[in-house]
């Protein structure tokens, strides 16, 4: 019981100090492979693929390599920026937390009220324009996955049509 409370306290500390598109110190669209390796060490598995014609890399952390409280963490690298393609930049980061580590309450406490909600097959997903999509179990309480992306464009940031 004491260990479970300690893990919950750590998760709440992470969630309340994080910004929407960031988890620990990793922020899609900004963080590099070097930053990820510095934060989490070597991945369990590395794969390469082509994404829209560009070379892309995926790092998988699971088992002992996964962060505490996380079953699996998948990080995709390779992002087309205004300055060109950057193969070493985090494109997305997906966390699959252990059951009960993140709940709807901890997500809202940490990242605030979401900008949208979608229900599929009885399970909710909530999203934040700043780059977070959270999926819940059928009870819509426990988090099954968290997908961090670069911030999503808003009407104010979208190019104006002439």
PyMOL commands that set and color helices and strands:
alter all, ss='L'
color gray80, all
select helices_A, chain A and resi 2-17+33-40+63-65+104-111
alter helices_A, ss='H'
color red, helices_A
select strands_A, chain A and resi 22-23+26-27+45-51+54-62+70-81+84-97+116-120+123-128+132-136+143-149
alter strands_A, ss='S'
color yellow, strands_A
deselect
rebuild
show_as cartoon
